[in-house]
Structure formats: structure tokens, C-alpha cells
Amino acid sequence: MSNRDFDKDISVANTSSIPENGTLPSSQSHTSDKPHVEEEDASESSLSTRSASIASVADDRQSIHHTLSRNTGHSWPGDKNDVIAAVTTNATQDPRFEVDFDDDGENPQDWSMAKKALVVFFTSYSTLVVVMYSTSYTSGIPGMMETFGIHSKTPVILGITTYLLGLAVGSLLLAPLSEMYGRRPVYMISVAVFGILVIPCALSNNLPQILVLRFFGAIAGAAMISNAPGTVSDIASEEYRALAFSIWSLGPMNGPVIGPLVGGFVFQALGWRWTNWIVAIGAAASWFMLFLVKETYAPAILRAKSAKKRKETSDPRYHSRYDDKKSFWPLLKENLYRPFSMAFNEPICIFWDVYIALVYGVLYLCFVSYPIVFGELRGWSPGLVGLGYMGIGIGGIIVIASEPLIRRMINNHKKDPATGKPYPEAMVSVVVIAAVCCPVGEMIFAWTCTPNVHWIFPILAGVPFGAGNCGVFIYASNYLVHSYGIYAASALAGNAVLRSAMGGALPLAGPQMYKTLGPHWSATMLSLIEFAMIPIPVIFYLYGHKIREKSTLIRQMREDREKLENKKKRAAERAERLRLEEEGADIEKKMDSVPNNRKLGAFFCTIIRDMASGVGLIPPGWSLGNSDLAGMKWLTTTILAAYSLMHDAQPVHEWVERAPRSTFMLLEQTHIMAESRADMLAVPRPYLLDICRRMIDVNAEEASGRINSYDATLSGKL
């Protein structure tokens, strides 16, 4: 076999993985570590055969057969874990051609603070428009009843139900689209469709048409609810992400309050149809705002960047780590199946979905009960009834404004040693407080809502009620996010479906319940139900860590995260090996210029000085003499020891016995190596460079200790 043929084989082998003591791993891909380990063991014999075939070379004067051995007890750059590493890393893509963010301003997290603030404002406003349409509708209910000749509120209240169900369905259907095409295209299309579907609602002449249009309009508008948090996460650094989310949540959390506030005055002045026209105008403004926002989803940006690079260079090797994107239907299937699977099989999701859904349902019941309490019982106009919701809005603003204090309270909790951050249960401490505020505010409202009590008291009762609702929604969602990590979207999607269903169902019972039980006992019953649910956050605060440990999905998530970290580590190691191979090409050129270059000794006589200088062993301009650094002894001994452990180079014992223990002169070393007839062709070039680089931080005393240890180990092997 010629020099070039053998080097080609070595290069091919190193493309997949540096071998472990000469054993090359399989290049077959596997989806899980456990099945792979079994297959690896089953194919060990064939791998050894293949490796031995590659390493078998012929000398012009003497044929030396190199038998590769795994059981040496020596740790080499390609250790046992590298076998698994090779099969779990995509070996078909060269890491050197991976496209990533450069210092070109394309990374959304590198945008200026002003630009990030605008993005947060635009997305918050757009989400507010979608959410406020769910409740501004309630202000126009009397007008629609009069226009369509309907005498019962229940059929008209169905407009709230269909809208909330549309938001739930849309969140599931549209969430995969941002993973495929990015956030910006989804925003542009969905907000446009949402605004267009509001227009026929304003022109409608019958209630069924409004109910259907609101359902499909909500499906389109749900893109803001499902994707806007992702946009905030795209641009905010870890340090300011909680603050960014709090600022963004001003829109969606106050949307339900602003809806009847604006809708009441609009209906009073312009009629119920204008409650739709106002939203259509707001949607148009939202579309133009989002049009100004560039793409923020990193995978979409890098996919476009790699495609542009391939087109400009005509080099198909350029790629991003996100090029293998899933098609719509598999993503849709996953989005539909996993949320419901988690909602029914994960104890954490089961309890939190029920609790949050109940709180959400009671909140939306208020948008039916407030018109009864303030409008029918106190005789307020629709505009003034909308002002009654201000207490709820103020409570939410207080929670959001208190984010720095709440964050400090959370950070004071016990830290997870693995991440250095508080355990997820730290979030629940806020929920426990909020869980008490909700029923307290509801109970105060229950016994102050009648006309014999001053109107300020039921409005003030909305402050703790609104604060509790805001705290539950924000920090219970954060608990699910921190608990389920990569599956957080599915956990939140399942929660959104049940929450929206409850929020749409309870308002239907509102008018009849307040008519039968009266305002006092209707609100009292709701308060007692919320009091009865307080043990849920309390139990999770005290024992949530034990519940999480028993979750099958969380255990799987932890294992997947470890695999991903290992994969990234192996990819970095593989990139380094490829770089070493490139540098090895320069060494080969020097080898070609050396007479009798197949002798290890002759090779080292020519280039060892350059290699040593390159890693800082000897300063540039210095020449090697009898008083070389002790590190040079360690360097040459290590090369010989590694060579002997990898290959059965005979007679190894000769140079071990003859090697001086005190002063290792370079010429003496090369002479011994030459006499041992060691064949340089069997040693991959990257190994030699790697060994030299390990000498950068080795001092003389440490080198001496390592030499003695290495000599003892080597003597035991021989």
C-alpha cells in the first residue's frame, strides 16, 4: 500500500471519529444510546477486523503487521465515549462549514436596547388587540340583542365562548408554522387574516354569522398568543428575560380589562358595530408595526443565511444546524398529540391545568357579572360599567411593576447545583400568595357589590383579585416552563386548551347563576371554590421537587438534555480533529522532502524542532542541545509510549531498556526510535500534533513526574 493510499484511509477514518487505541467506530446513526451500545458490542469483532485492515502496512525491507488492541488501559483522544459520539453526530456535515451568527448584527440578542424595546412594545400591543376583542364584545351585547331581536343573553354570550375556543385551536394549529417559516411570516399573514375577519363581524346581520366569524378570526389571532412569548425570548438575554416578559405581559394581561373599558364607551357613543371597527383599526396598526420587525427566530435566520451562502459560493457544504426542519404535518401531529397526552398523563399538568382553568374561568365570568352588578343593579351606563374593571387592571399592573422584587424573592430560594438557578418550585412561592389574593378579592366583591354599599369597594376588591389572577397566570406558566424545558410549549398548549374551554363555558352560566343565587352568594360560591383550590400550589411548593422526580417525561427530558450536551461536545471535538488533519497536511509536505521519510527517527530529526517551537516548548531561535527542557523528554517518551500502546511495534522493549532515565537528548531519542524500526505511516498525523500541544502548560517538575509514571505503566504493559 502506498503512502497516499494509507493516508487516504486514515483521513476517511478520522472523518467519523478518531479511533480508540486504533479501533474505528461504526458510522451508522442511532436515535438512542442504549440500542447503540448493544449494536456496538455486537459489531466489535467486525470493527477490529476493519481497523486492522486499514492499519496493515508494508515496509520495503520488512513487513510489519500492526494488531490494534482495545484492552490497553490507556486513555487516548478517542476513548470509549467517542465511539458513541461518532454515531450520534451527523458525520455528513463538515463543522467547518456550519453557518452561525457573526458580528454582523443578525443575531436578535445583539440588537440595541431601543430596537428590542420596540419589538416588545409591538408584540405586546398586537397581543392586546387580539385579547381585548374577546371581552370588548360583551359591551355590545345589549345592542346585538336589540338588533337581532334576541331576548336571552345566553346565545349572545356564546360569542365569548367561540372566540376563546378559537384561540385554543389556533394556538395548536399555528404554533408549528413559526418553527418552519419563522415568526415574521406567521405574524404578517395571521394578523392580516384576523383583521379582515373582524370586518364582516361589523357588517353582519345575524348572530350565527358573528359566532362563526369570531371563531375563525380567533384562530388567526392566536398566532400572537402562541408566538409572541417566543419572540420576546428570541431577543431578550437570560439576565433581562423575566423583565422583558413582564413588560410584554402588560398587553395580554390587561387586554381583557381594556376590552370592556374601551368597548363600553364606543358602544355608548357609536353602537355595537363600532366595537368591531375599533378592533379592525387596531389590527391594521398592529400589522404595520409587525411589518417593521425583522425576523427574530434564530433557526429561521440561520437557515436563510446558510441558503444564501450556498447560493453565493455554489458550495453545497455550507449549512446550519437547523437545516433539517420538519414538515408541517409531523409538527402538527406532535402539537396535537403531546399537549393532550401530557394533560392526561403528567400529574404536574393535570393539577395545574385544572387550577389555572378554574381561575381563568372565574375571571371571564366577571365580564358577565360586572355588567349585571354595575349596569343592572346600579344603573350605570355601558361606559361607566367598563370603568368598573379598573380595579382588576390596577392589580395586574402592581404585580408586573413588582417584578424586580418578586425576582429577588425567587432568587433567594435554594439553588439547583446543576444549573446554579433556583428550583422551579421557587416560582410557586409567588403563586401561593396569588392563590390567596384571588378568593379574598372575590369574597370582598361578593359582599360589597350591591347598591347599598359604596361603589368604590367592589372596584377596590378587584385589586387583589386582579393581582392574584396576574400572579397565577405568569408564575404558574413559568413553573410549567421551568419544569418541562423543551416540552414547555406542549405543557402550555394543553393548559391553554383547558383554560380557554373553561373561560368560554363559565360565562354561559353567569346570567342564570346570578339570577338564581343572587350576587352575594354567586360570588361567594366562586370564592369558596378558589379557596378550596389553594392546597394545589401549596403542595407543589412543598413537594414539587419530589413530584417532578417521578415524572417519566421530565426524566426523559433530562436524559435528552445530557445527550444533546454530549453531542455538542463531540461535535466540537470532531471539528478540532478536522483542523488538526488540515495542519497535518503541512507536515506531510515536510515528510516528502526528508530522505527515507518512512523512518520515524528521520522524520523527527527534521521537524521535531518546528513542532516543539509551535507549542512553546522552546522559544523561537533557540537550538536544541544537551540541556534541553525536561518537557522534551516527556514529549518524546509520550510519543513512543503512545505508539507502542497503539501498535505492536517490535522490538519495543529494546528502546525502553536503552532509554536513559536522566538526560534525554533529541538525537539519542531519534536514534533509538530509528533502530526500533517503528513505521511512521501507522501514526495518524493529528495524534502527533495533539501530543505536542499538550506540552504547552507542562513544566519540568510535572514532566518528570509524568515520565516516571508513564515508564512504570509502560513497563507493566510490556
N, C-alpha and C positions, 0 to 999 in steps of 0.2 A: 504494500500500500504506500502511495506517495505521501510526501509531506502535506501537500494541498488537500488530498482526499481525506487524510486523517483530520486535518484542521477543520474541514467542512463538516465532518461528523461531529466533532467537538462543538462546533458552533450551533448545529442543529439541536444537539442535546441540551446545550445551555439555554436555548430559546425557551424551553419549557421549564427547566429548573437546573440549578447546579446540583450534581449528584451527591448523594450522601456516601462518602468514602468510596465513590466510584459507582454507586448504584443509581441508575436513572429511573425516575418515576414515570408512571403512565401519564399520557396526555389526555386521557378520557375525562370528560366533565362529569361531575356528580352534583346532585342537589342537596345532599346531606352528608354530614361527616360519617355517621355510623355505617351506612351501607358502603361508603367508600373504603373504610378501614377493612371491612370484610373482603371486599374485592381486591384490595391491595395485598392482603395476606395471601389470597388465593393465587395471585399472579406473581408472587415474589420470585418464584423459580424462573418464569419466563423473562422477568426483568433482568435477573442476574445474567441469564444467557445472552440477552441482547446487549447488556453493558459489556460483558466480556468480549463480545464480538467486536464492539467499537474500539475497545482498548487494546485489542491484539495487534501488535505491530511487528514489522520485520526489520532487523538490523542487517546491514550489508555483510558484516563479519560474523554476527552471532544472532540467532533468533531467540528472542526473549518473550515468553508468554506471560502476560500480566493477568493474574487472577484477582479480581476485585472482591474485597471482603467487607461485609457489614459489621461483623462482630468484633470490632477493634476496641470498643470502649472509648474511642476518640471522638470528640465533638468537632465537626468540621462545618464550614459555611453552609452546606446543605444538610442539616441534621434531619432527624426523623420527622419533625413537623413540616419540613419543606416538601416532603412527599405529598402530604395533604395539601400544602399550599399550592403546589403546582396544578393540581387538578381542580381547585376551586377558583383559580384565577383564569380569566379569559386569555389564553395564550395566543389568540389570533390577532390581538390588537397590541401594537407596539406602544408602550407607555411614553416613549419619546415623542410621539405624535399626538398625544392627548391634548386637546384644546381646553384651556382653563381661562379664568379671568386674569387679565394682565392689568397693569396700572393705566388703563385706558378709560376709566370711568364707567365701564359697562356693568360692573358689579353694583347692584342696587344698594348694598350695605355700605358702599363707599360714596354714595351721593351726599350732597351737602345737607346740613340740618334743615335749611329752608325748603329744599326740594322734598325732603322726607315729610316735613310738616304739611306741605301742600297735599301730598299723596294721602296722608292720614285724614286730612280735612275732607278731601274729595270723596274718599271711600266712606267716611263716616256720614257725610251728607247724603250720599247716594243710598246708603242703607237706611237712613232715617226716612227718606221718601218712600221706600218700599214698605217699611214697618208702619209708618203713620197712616198709610192707606188702609191698614187693617182696622183702625179704630175711628178714623175720620168719617167712615161710613156710618157709624152709629148716630152721628149728629143729624144726618139727613133722613133717618128712619121715619120720623113723623111726616115729612114731605112726601116720601115714596108711598107711604100708606095712603095718603090723601090722593096722590096722582093715580095710583093703580087701583084704588078702591078696596084696599085690604084693611080688615078690621082687627086682625090679630098681629101682635108683634112677632110671634114666633117664626112665621115664614120669612119675614124680612130679616130677622136676626141670622137666618141661615147664610146671609152674605158674609158674616164674620166666619162662620164655620167653613164654608167652601174656600175662603181666602186662606185660612190657616192650614187647611188640608193641602191646598196648592203649594204653599211654602214648604210643607214637609215633603211632598212628592218631588218638587223641583230641586230641593237640596240633594236628593238621592240621584236624580237623573242628570243634573248638570255638573255635579262635583267631578266626574271623570274627565269632562271636557277640558278643564284647566290643566290636567296632567298631560293631555295630548297636545293641546294647541297653545297653552299659556293662558294667563289671566286676562290680558287685554282683549283678545278677540271675543272671549266669552262675555266680557263686560259690554263691549260695543253692541253685540247682537242682542243679548238678553235685555239690556236696559232699553234698547230701541223697541223691541217687541213689547216689553212691559208698557212703555208709554203709548204705543199705538193701540193696545188693547184697552187702555183706560178711556180712549176717545169714544168708542161705541157705548161704553157704560154711561157716559154723559148724555148720549143721544138716544138711549134705549127707551122703548115704550112698554116694556113688560118686565116683571120681576125675574122670571126664569132666564131671560137673556142676560140680565145683570149677574145672576148667580154663576152661570157658566163662564161668562167673560172674566169675572173676578177669579175664578178657579184657574183658568189658563194664564191670566195675567200674573197671578201669584207664582205659578210655575216658572215663568220667565224671570220675575223679580227675585226669586230665591237664589239666583246666582250671586247676588250681592251678599246675602246672608251666609252662604256656604263658602264663598271665595274671598270676601273682604278680610276676614281674620288672617287668611293665608298671605294676603298682600302686606298686611302690617308686619307679619312675621318675616316676610321676604326682606324688608328694608330696615327693620329695627335690629340693632345689635343685642346680644344677650343682656347687657347691662341695663339697657333702656326699654327692653321689650315689654315689661309689665306696665311701665308708664305709658308707652305708646298704645297698648291695648286699652288702658283706662281712658285715655283721651278719645280713642276711636269709639269706645262704647257709649260715649255721650249721645251719639246719634241713635243707635239701635235701642238703647235702654230708655231714652226719652221719647222715642218715636210714638209709642202707644199713648203717651200723655199729651204730646203736641198735637196728635191727630184730632181728638175731640175738642181741644182748645181752639185750634185754627178752624176746624170744621164747624164748630158751633157758631162762630161769628160769620163765617162765609154763608152758612145755611140761613142764618137770620137775615143777612143783607141781600144775598143773591139767589137763594134757593138751593135745593139738594143737588141739582145737576152740577153746580159750580164746585161742589166738594170733589167732583171728579176732574173738572177742568184745572183746578189748582194743582192737583197731583200730576196731571199731564204736563203742565208747565214746569213743575219741579223735576219731572223725569227728563224733559228736554234739557234743562240746565245741567242735570246730572250727567247726561250723555256727553255734552260739550266739555265738562270738567274731566271726565274719564278719558276723553279723546286726547287730552293734553298729557296724560300719564303714559310714560313708556312701560314696556314690559318689565315686570318685577320678578317673574318666576324663573329662578336660576336654570333649571333644566331646559326650559324653552329657549332661553338666551343662548346657552352653550350649544344646544342642537343647531340653532340658526348660525351660530358663529363657526361651528365645525363644517357645516354645509357650505358656507361662504368660503372658508379656507380651502376646501376640496375643489371648489369651482375655480378659485383664483390660481391655485397651484397645479391643478389637474393631477393631484396626488391623492388617491383614494385612502391612503393610510391615516389621514387626519380624521380624528374622531373625538367625541366627548363621551363621558361615562354614562350619559343619558340617551345615547342614540337608539338603544333598543327599547323603544316605547311600545306599550301595549296598545292593541286596537280598542275601539270603543266598546264592543260587546263584552269582551272579557272583563274590562274595567266596570262596566255597568252591572254585569252579573255579580262581581265581587262586591260592588257598592250596595246591591240589593240584598245579597245573602248575608254578608258578615254582620251588618248592623243588627239584623233581626236575630241572628244566631247569638250574638253577644247579649242582646237584650233579654233573651230567654235562658241562656246558659251561664252567664257570668254573674255571680252574686253581687258584685260591685255595681254592675249596670242595672240589675233588677231593682235593687233598693233605691239607687239614686234616680233612676228613670221615674219610678213611682213618686218619689218625693218631689222632684223638680216639676213633674207634670201637675201634681196637685197644687203647688204654689203658683204655677203658671195659669192653671185653670181658674183659681180664685182671683188672680189679677184681672183676667179678662172678664170675669163675672162682674167686676167693678164697673166696667164700661157699659154694663146694662143696668146695674143697681144705682149708679150715681145719677143718671137721668131720672130714675124713679124718686130717689131721695131728695135731690135738689130741684128737679123740674116739677114733678107731680105733687110732692108733698109741700115744698116751699114756694112753688110757683115761679121759679127763676126762668129767665129766657134761655134759649139754647147757648148763647154766647157766655152767659154767666155760669151755666152748668159746666161748660168747658173749663172755666177758671177753678172750679172745684177740684180739678185734678192736679192743681199746682202743688199741693202738699206731697203727693206721690213723687212728682218730678223733683222737688227740692230734696226729698230723702235720697233719691238716686244720685243727685249731684253731690251731696255730702259724702256718700261712700266713695265716689270717684275722686273727689278732691282729697280724700283721706288716704289715697293710695300710698304715698310715702310712709305714713305712719303704719299702715297695715303691712306694708312690705317689711318694715323694721320688726314688727311683731312676728311675722312669719320667719324672718331670718334668725330670730332669737331661739328658734326651736333646734332640736338636736339635728346634727348634720349626718348625711349618708356618707360613710367613709369612701365609697366607690366614686361618688360624684363631687363630694365636697359641698353639696347643696342640701337644704332641709328636705326631710322626707315629705312625700305628698300629703301626709296627714297634717302637716303644718297649715295647708290651705283650709282644712276642715275646721281649724280653730276659728276662722272668720265665719264659716258657715254656721257654726254653733251659735254664735252671737246673733247672726242674721236670722236664724231659725226662731229665736225668741222674739225678735223685733216684729216679725210678720204677724203672729197671732195677737201680740199685745196691741199693735196698731189697729188690727181688725176688731178686737174687743172694745177698744175705746170708741171706734167708729160706730159699733153696734148700739151703744147706749148714749150716743150724743147726736145721732143722725136725724132725730125727729125735730119738728119745728119749735118745740118748747125749749130747746137748748140752742144757745147762740151758734150761728153758722161757722164761726171760726174754729170751734172744737172738732167737728168732723173733718174739716180740712186739715187741721194740725194732726189729727190721727193718721192722716196719710203720710206724714213724715217718717215715723218708724216703720210703717207698712211699706213705703217705697224703698227705704233704706234696706229693709230686710230682703225684699224681692231682688234688689240690685245685688246685694251681697251674695245671695244664694245663687243667682244665675252666673255671676262672674267667677266666684271662687269654687263653686261646685263643678263648673265646667273645667276650671284649672286643675281640680283634683283628678277628674277623668283624664285630662290631657297628660298630667304627670304620671298617672298610674299606668296608662296604656301606651304611651310613647308613639311608636309608628302606627298603632291601631287606634289612636285618639280620634281620627276623623270618623271611623266607624262607630266608636262609642258615642260620639256627639251626634252622629246622624240618627242612630237608634233613639237617642234621647230626644232629638228634635221631633221625630215622628210621633212618639207617645205624648210629648209635651204639646205639640200642635193639635193632636186629636183631643186631648183634654181641654185645651184652651178653646177649641171650637165647640165642644159638647156642652160644657158647663153654662155658657151664656144662654143656651137654649132653655135651660131650666130656670133662669133668673126671674123672668116676669111672673111665672106661676108660683115660684117659691116665695117671692116677696109678697105676693097677693095672699097666699095661704098662711104663711107663718108670720108675716109682718116684718118690718125692717129690723126690729130688735133681735128677734130670735133667728132670723135668717142669717144675719151677720155673726151672731153668737155661735150658731152651729158651725159655720165655716171656721171661726176662730178656734173652737174646741178641736176640730179635725186637725188643724195645723199644730195645735199644742200636742196632740197625740202622736204626731209625726216627728217631734223633736228628738226622741231617742235614736232615730236613724243617724243623723250627723254625730251625735254624742258617741254612739257605739263605734262609728268609723274613726272618730278622733282617738279613742282609747285603744281600739283593737284593729284598726285598719291595716297595720303592717302584717298582722297575722292572717287577715283575710286575703291580702294580696299574695302572700306566700303560697296560699292554697289554690290560687288561680292558675289553671292549666295554660291559658293564653299568655299570662304575664311571664310564666316560666319559659314558654316558647319564645316570647319576645326577648327575654334576657339572653337565651341561647343564641338567637339570631343576631343580636347585637354583638355578642362576643365573636361570632363567626365573621361578621362584617368587619370588625376591628382587625381580626387576624388577616382577613383578605386584603385590607388596605395595607397592612404591614408587609404582607408577602408581595403585593404589587410594588411597593417602594423598594423592597429588596431586589426584586426582579429588574426594576429599572436601573438600579445600581450595578447589577451584574452585566446588563447590556452595555452600560457605559464603560465598564472595565474591559469588556470584549473589544469595544472600539479602540480603547487605548492599547489593548494588546496587539492590535494591528501594527502599531508603530514599532513594537518590539520585534515582530516578525520581520520587518524590513531590516532591522539590525542583524537579526539572525542570519538572513540571507547573505549578508556581507562578511560573515565570520567563516573562515575555513573550518571544515569538519564540524559544522554547526550542530550536528546531532549529538555531540558530546555535551553533557551538562556543564562540565568544567570549562570547556572552551567558551560556552555561551556566557557563563558568569564572569569569566575573565574580561569579557568585552563590555558588558552592560551593567554589571552589579553596581559600579560607581554611580552611573546615572540614576539607577533606581533608588539607591540609598540617598543620594542628594535630593531626589524628588520628594522624599518623605521626611526630610530634615534630619537624617542621621548624621550627615557630615555637611558642614557649611560649603556653599559654592566656592570653588577654587582650592579647596583642601585636597590633598592627595592621601591615599591610603598607605599607612606604614605599619611598623611592628607594634605601635602603641595605639591601635585603633580603639574606638569606643567598645565597651563591653557589650553594647547593644548589637554590634556587628556579629559577635559570637552568637548571640541569641537568634539573630536573623538567619544566619546560615544553618545553625543547628535545627531551627524550626522547619526550614525548607526540607532539609534532609529527613527529619523525623516524619514530617507530613507525607513526604514522598514514599518513605518505606512503609508507613501505615496504610497508604492507599494501594500500593503495588508491591508485589513480591519481587523486589529488585535484588538479585543475588550478586555478590555475597554481601548483604547488608552488615553482617557482624564485623566485617573487616574494617570499615571506616569507623564503626562505633568504638572498636577496641583501640584503633590507632589515633583517634581524635584526641588531641591534647586537652587537658582539663583546665589549663591556666590561660595560656595565650593562644587565641585562635587567629592566626594570620590568614589573610584572604587567599594568598597563593597556596598555602598549605591546605586550606579547605578545598579549593578547586582541584588541587592535585588528588586528594583523597576521593572526591566525587568522580573525577575522571577515571580513576582506577576501578571504581565500583561498577563501571560500565552502565551507569544509570542513563536511561534514554530520555532526553528532554521532550520528545514528542508525546510522551504519555502524560505530561503535566499540563493541564489547561492554563493558558496564559493569565486569565483573571485571577487564578489562585496566587500566582507569584506576586502580582500587584497588591492583592489583598493582604498578603503576609507582610509586605513592605510597609503598607500603610498602618499596620498595627504597631509599628515601631515608633510612631510619632511621639507618643506620650510615655515611652518606656525609658526610665533612667538606668544607670549602670547597676545600682544595687538590686533593683527589681529584676533587671535582666538576668543577673547572676542567680537569683533565687529561682527564676523560672527555668533557667538552664538545668540546674540540679534536679528540679522536679521532673523536667522533661526527660533528662537522662535516665532517671530512676524508672519512669513509666516505660520508656523505650526498652530498657534492659529487661523489664518484666515481660514485655511483648515478645522479645527475642528468645 
